[in-house]
Amino acid sequence: MLIIIVGESGVGKDTIADMCVNILRSKAIKIRSYSTREPRYEGENTHIFYPAHDKAHAKKLFDDLVDMENVAAWTCIDGHYYWTLKDQFNHFDYEFYVCDYEGAIQALKNVEGPKIVVEVVRPKELINVDKDRVDREMKVINIPKSMIFINDTKTLQELKYLCWYLCETFKSQYRISRVHEKFRTRADPFTSRIFFE
């Protein structure tokens, strides 16, 4: 199952994906896209980096490295290219893919097998964006979302519990609509944070 995680910059998409992979252990992986941008900090592992010197170099790297027939999703943001390949998918029971909205549309179309789209939203006052990071307005595209995940947690422990709950929904043998019914009837503090569409 491919779990596509989308949302604005700074809402906690990568943290949620990492926690879910940790909870599901050997059955799960986080798909890392390739990128021509520089890592934002030493040891960043959110992408597989091919750093470019400038926009022209980024375009050349992308053209030289990428076989478009094998591309699952790609985008260009601020002159830097990001892409994933079809053969990166369908090796684990649960595969988490963090991307922008355009990447989600492409992955839904190009990757085989069952897919869930989880949109992470966060109250504006809780969004944590690095000061050095360029703030950009993300173009929200109407995509078929399976869940809305409200990340209103203030501690990592709270977020861990919420990720555990999210993983339980993935492991359920029910279809998503039946999962909704199952969890809606439980007295559970997390049901108000995850909505099924």
Contacts in CASP RR format, 6 or more apart in sequence:
PFRMAT RR
TARGET T0000
AUTHOR 0000-0000-0000
METHOD contacts of the structure
MODEL  1
MLIIIVGESGVGKDTIADMCVNILRSKAIKIRSYSTREPRYEGENTHIFY
PAHDKAHAKKLFDDLVDMENVAAWTCIDGHYYWTLKDQFNHFDYEFYVCD
YEGAIQALKNVEGPKIVVEVVRPKELINVDKDRVDREMKVINIPKSMIFI
NDTKTLQELKYLCWYLCETFKSQYRISRVHEKFRTRADPFTSRIFFE
1 93 0 8 1.000
1 94 0 8 1.000
1 95 0 8 1.000
1 113 0 8 1.000
1 114 0 8 1.000
1 115 0 8 1.000
1 116 0 8 1.000
1 170 0 8 1.000
2 89 0 8 1.000
2 95 0 8 1.000
2 97 0 8 1.000
2 107 0 8 1.000
2 111 0 8 1.000
2 113 0 8 1.000
2 114 0 8 1.000
2 115 0 8 1.000
2 116 0 8 1.000
3 17 0 8 1.000
3 20 0 8 1.000
3 94 0 8 1.000
3 95 0 8 1.000
3 96 0 8 1.000
3 97 0 8 1.000
3 115 0 8 1.000
3 116 0 8 1.000
3 118 0 8 1.000
3 170 0 8 1.000
4 97 0 8 1.000
4 99 0 8 1.000
4 104 0 8 1.000
4 107 0 8 1.000
4 108 0 8 1.000
4 115 0 8 1.000
4 116 0 8 1.000
4 117 0 8 1.000
4 118 0 8 1.000
5 13 0 8 1.000
5 16 0 8 1.000
5 17 0 8 1.000
5 96 0 8 1.000
5 97 0 8 1.000
5 98 0 8 1.000
5 99 0 8 1.000
5 118 0 8 1.000
5 120 0 8 1.000
6 13 0 8 1.000
6 98 0 8 1.000
6 99 0 8 1.000
6 100 0 8 1.000
6 101 0 8 1.000
6 104 0 8 1.000
6 117 0 8 1.000
6 118 0 8 1.000
6 119 0 8 1.000
6 120 0 8 1.000
6 143 0 8 1.000
6 145 0 8 1.000
7 13 0 8 1.000
7 100 0 8 1.000
7 101 0 8 1.000
7 119 0 8 1.000
7 120 0 8 1.000
7 121 0 8 1.000
7 138 0 8 1.000
8 121 0 8 1.000
8 122 0 8 1.000
8 127 0 8 1.000
8 138 0 8 1.000
9 127 0 8 1.000
9 129 0 8 1.000
9 133 0 8 1.000
9 135 0 8 1.000
9 136 0 8 1.000
9 138 0 8 1.000
10 122 0 8 1.000
10 127 0 8 1.000
10 128 0 8 1.000
10 129 0 8 1.000
11 120 0 8 1.000
11 121 0 8 1.000
11 122 0 8 1.000
11 127 0 8 1.000
11 151 0 8 1.000
12 120 0 8 1.000
12 122 0 8 1.000
12 128 0 8 1.000
12 151 0 8 1.000
13 98 0 8 1.000
13 120 0 8 1.000
14 46 0 8 1.000
14 98 0 8 1.000
15 159 0 8 1.000
16 120 0 8 1.000
16 149 0 8 1.000
16 151 0 8 1.000
16 159 0 8 1.000
16 163 0 8 1.000
16 166 0 8 1.000
17 30 0 8 1.000
17 96 0 8 1.000
17 98 0 8 1.000
18 30 0 8 1.000
19 159 0 8 1.000
19 160 0 8 1.000
19 163 0 8 1.000
20 28 0 8 1.000
20 94 0 8 1.000
20 96 0 8 1.000
20 163 0 8 1.000
20 166 0 8 1.000
20 167 0 8 1.000
20 170 0 8 1.000
21 28 0 8 1.000
21 29 0 8 1.000
21 30 0 8 1.000
21 94 0 8 1.000
21 96 0 8 1.000
23 163 0 8 1.000
23 164 0 8 1.000
23 167 0 8 1.000
24 93 0 8 1.000
24 94 0 8 1.000
24 167 0 8 1.000
24 170 0 8 1.000
24 171 0 8 1.000
27 92 0 8 1.000
27 93 0 8 1.000
27 94 0 8 1.000
28 92 0 8 1.000
28 93 0 8 1.000
28 94 0 8 1.000
28 95 0 8 1.000
28 96 0 8 1.000
29 91 0 8 1.000
29 92 0 8 1.000
29 94 0 8 1.000
29 95 0 8 1.000
29 96 0 8 1.000
30 95 0 8 1.000
30 96 0 8 1.000
30 97 0 8 1.000
30 98 0 8 1.000
31 84 0 8 1.000
31 88 0 8 1.000
31 89 0 8 1.000
31 95 0 8 1.000
31 96 0 8 1.000
31 97 0 8 1.000
32 45 0 8 1.000
32 46 0 8 1.000
32 47 0 8 1.000
32 48 0 8 1.000
33 47 0 8 1.000
33 48 0 8 1.000
33 73 0 8 1.000
33 82 0 8 1.000
33 83 0 8 1.000
33 84 0 8 1.000
33 97 0 8 1.000
33 99 0 8 1.000
34 47 0 8 1.000
34 48 0 8 1.000
34 49 0 8 1.000
34 50 0 8 1.000
34 65 0 8 1.000
34 81 0 8 1.000
34 82 0 8 1.000
34 83 0 8 1.000
34 84 0 8 1.000
34 85 0 8 1.000
35 47 0 8 1.000
35 48 0 8 1.000
35 49 0 8 1.000
35 50 0 8 1.000
35 80 0 8 1.000
35 81 0 8 1.000
35 82 0 8 1.000
36 49 0 8 1.000
36 50 0 8 1.000
36 51 0 8 1.000
36 52 0 8 1.000
36 57 0 8 1.000
36 58 0 8 1.000
36 61 0 8 1.000
36 62 0 8 1.000
36 79 0 8 1.000
36 80 0 8 1.000
36 81 0 8 1.000
36 82 0 8 1.000
37 47 0 8 1.000
37 49 0 8 1.000
37 51 0 8 1.000
37 52 0 8 1.000
37 58 0 8 1.000
37 78 0 8 1.000
37 80 0 8 1.000
37 82 0 8 1.000
38 49 0 8 1.000
38 51 0 8 1.000
39 47 0 8 1.000
39 49 0 8 1.000
39 51 0 8 1.000
40 130 0 8 1.000
40 132 0 8 1.000
40 133 0 8 1.000
46 98 0 8 1.000
47 82 0 8 1.000
50 61 0 8 1.000
50 65 0 8 1.000
52 58 0 8 1.000
52 60 0 8 1.000
52 61 0 8 1.000
52 80 0 8 1.000
55 79 0 8 1.000
58 79 0 8 1.000
58 80 0 8 1.000
58 81 0 8 1.000
59 79 0 8 1.000
59 81 0 8 1.000
61 81 0 8 1.000
62 74 0 8 1.000
62 76 0 8 1.000
62 81 0 8 1.000
62 83 0 8 1.000
66 74 0 8 1.000
66 81 0 8 1.000
66 83 0 8 1.000
70 85 0 8 1.000
70 86 0 8 1.000
70 87 0 8 1.000
71 83 0 8 1.000
71 84 0 8 1.000
71 85 0 8 1.000
71 86 0 8 1.000
71 106 0 8 1.000
71 110 0 8 1.000
72 83 0 8 1.000
72 84 0 8 1.000
72 85 0 8 1.000
72 86 0 8 1.000
72 88 0 8 1.000
72 89 0 8 1.000
72 106 0 8 1.000
72 107 0 8 1.000
72 110 0 8 1.000
72 111 0 8 1.000
73 83 0 8 1.000
73 84 0 8 1.000
73 99 0 8 1.000
73 102 0 8 1.000
73 103 0 8 1.000
73 104 0 8 1.000
73 106 0 8 1.000
73 107 0 8 1.000
73 110 0 8 1.000
74 81 0 8 1.000
74 82 0 8 1.000
74 83 0 8 1.000
74 84 0 8 1.000
74 103 0 8 1.000
74 106 0 8 1.000
75 81 0 8 1.000
75 82 0 8 1.000
75 83 0 8 1.000
75 99 0 8 1.000
75 100 0 8 1.000
75 102 0 8 1.000
75 103 0 8 1.000
76 82 0 8 1.000
77 100 0 8 1.000
77 136 0 8 1.000
78 134 0 8 1.000
78 136 0 8 1.000
82 99 0 8 1.000
84 97 0 8 1.000
84 99 0 8 1.000
84 107 0 8 1.000
86 110 0 8 1.000
86 111 0 8 1.000
89 95 0 8 1.000
89 97 0 8 1.000
89 111 0 8 1.000
89 112 0 8 1.000
90 111 0 8 1.000
90 112 0 8 1.000
90 113 0 8 1.000
94 167 0 8 1.000
94 170 0 8 1.000
97 107 0 8 1.000
99 107 0 8 1.000
100 138 0 8 1.000
101 138 0 8 1.000
101 139 0 8 1.000
101 140 0 8 1.000
101 141 0 8 1.000
101 143 0 8 1.000
102 139 0 8 1.000
102 141 0 8 1.000
104 117 0 8 1.000
104 141 0 8 1.000
104 143 0 8 1.000
105 141 0 8 1.000
105 143 0 8 1.000
107 115 0 8 1.000
108 115 0 8 1.000
108 117 0 8 1.000
108 143 0 8 1.000
108 144 0 8 1.000
116 146 0 8 1.000
116 147 0 8 1.000
116 170 0 8 1.000
116 176 0 8 1.000
117 143 0 8 1.000
117 144 0 8 1.000
117 145 0 8 1.000
117 146 0 8 1.000
117 147 0 8 1.000
118 145 0 8 1.000
118 146 0 8 1.000
118 147 0 8 1.000
118 148 0 8 1.000
118 149 0 8 1.000
118 166 0 8 1.000
119 145 0 8 1.000
119 147 0 8 1.000
119 148 0 8 1.000
119 149 0 8 1.000
120 149 0 8 1.000
120 151 0 8 1.000
121 148 0 8 1.000
121 149 0 8 1.000
121 150 0 8 1.000
121 151 0 8 1.000
122 150 0 8 1.000
122 151 0 8 1.000
122 152 0 8 1.000
123 152 0 8 1.000
126 151 0 8 1.000
126 152 0 8 1.000
126 154 0 8 1.000
129 135 0 8 1.000
145 197 0 8 1.000
146 176 0 8 1.000
146 196 0 8 1.000
146 197 0 8 1.000
147 166 0 8 1.000
147 169 0 8 1.000
147 176 0 8 1.000
147 194 0 8 1.000
147 195 0 8 1.000
147 196 0 8 1.000
147 197 0 8 1.000
148 194 0 8 1.000
148 195 0 8 1.000
148 197 0 8 1.000
149 162 0 8 1.000
149 166 0 8 1.000
149 193 0 8 1.000
149 194 0 8 1.000
150 192 0 8 1.000
150 193 0 8 1.000
150 194 0 8 1.000
150 195 0 8 1.000
151 159 0 8 1.000
151 162 0 8 1.000
151 193 0 8 1.000
152 193 0 8 1.000
153 159 0 8 1.000
153 162 0 8 1.000
161 190 0 8 1.000
162 190 0 8 1.000
162 193 0 8 1.000
162 194 0 8 1.000
165 188 0 8 1.000
165 190 0 8 1.000
165 194 0 8 1.000
166 194 0 8 1.000
169 179 0 8 1.000
169 183 0 8 1.000
169 194 0 8 1.000
172 179 0 8 1.000
172 182 0 8 1.000
174 182 0 8 1.000
176 196 0 8 1.000
177 196 0 8 1.000
179 196 0 8 1.000
180 196 0 8 1.000
183 191 0 8 1.000
183 194 0 8 1.000
184 191 0 8 1.000
END
